[in-house]
Structure formats: C-alpha cells, structure tokens
Amino acid sequence: MKARKKNEIRAEDFEEFYKKRRIKKDDKIEIDFETMKTQMNKFVSYCKKTLTTLGYDLKEIMVSKNNIIELIERVEKRRIYFRVFYNCDMNELNEAALFCFWILKLQPFRYVDKDDTERNTINMKIALCIFLHIINFYVEECNKKITKDNKENKKKKIVNITDDIVNNLLYSFRYRDLSKEALMSLALTLIYEVDNP
C-alpha cells in the first residue's frame, strides 16, 4: 500500500465523506452511494490528469470535498431531471457542460498557499479543459458511428475551435455569468457538419 501524500486527491476520501454527509442532508432526490462513488471516482481521476497536464503540482492543490460532492449531486439531479421531464438521457456534451458550470460556480480547487484570484484561474482552466476535451471526444464518437453505420448521406462532424475561440472562452469563464443552458448550447455551436467524402 502506497503512503499517502499530504493534500493528495483520493476518491476514497470522498466516499467516506459522502456517507457521513448523506446522514446530515435532507434532499428530496436521494442519489444512491454506488452512483455517487462511480461519479466521484471518474471525476477525481479526470481532474488529477487534467491538473497534471496543466502543469500543476497535486501537492499544492486543495480540494473542497463539500464542493465536489455538491457538484456531482447537481449533475446527477440534472440527469434525473432529463429522464423524468424529457424522457431521455443526458448526452456527454450536456453532462460536461454541467460539470464545467458547477466547477466555475463552486470553485472546488485552490492552491494551498495562494490567494483567491489564483483559485478562480485554476478552476477556470480545469473547466476549459473538460469543455474542450468533451467536444473533441463527442465529435470523434459521432464520426465513428457514421463510419460504422456506413451511411452515404450522413454528414461528418468537425470541431471549430480556434485560438480566438479559446481566448473568448477563457474570458467568458472568468468574467461572464454563463448559465447551464448557455454552456450546453455553446458546446453545440462549436461543432458543425460537412459533407462526408
């Protein structure tokens, strides 16, 4: 068993914390522990990779367990909302947009020894990475389905992300008050279709 580093982000910590938190909180929609555990493991794993890719030292980053659990609960509640009111499952783009929205609002990540302006920056960068990654992933998956189905009249999807768009997204994530629905729509507008050769 590996020794635990100080401030290390571990899914097990969130699991224990969530069990205790569920007793204290009185929610109308109850999210079962296994669903929460699965989502926490995926989210923590992805955030660790993202932080490392961005060049952050995980030992210097603190994570608010309350905010991470709140974030995952809100996304899960929205997933239930989609099933109940729209009779459909939320797609990857919508789910990622919600994660980005709640990262920007709750700001669960911060430096151990730096001021809160840095907190906004780190959360903004994580949200942007998730946002751009899922758009690329979604387009790749859609194009695989087109190839697999071998439909002649299906159009291929292309991602329209330039440096200007990335800079505008960074600015918007930092200074604008984007709604959940705006982020969902924004993700779709960065994807367009072209004729499949």
Secondary structure as UniProt FT lines:
FT   TURN            6..7
FT   HELIX           11..24
FT   HELIX           33..53
FT   TURN            54..55
FT   HELIX           58..60
FT   STRAND          61..63
FT   HELIX           65..81
FT   HELIX           82..86
FT   HELIX           92..106
FT   STRAND          109..111
FT   HELIX           116..149
FT   STRAND          155..159
FT   HELIX           163..175
FT   HELIX           180..189
FT   STRAND          191..195
//
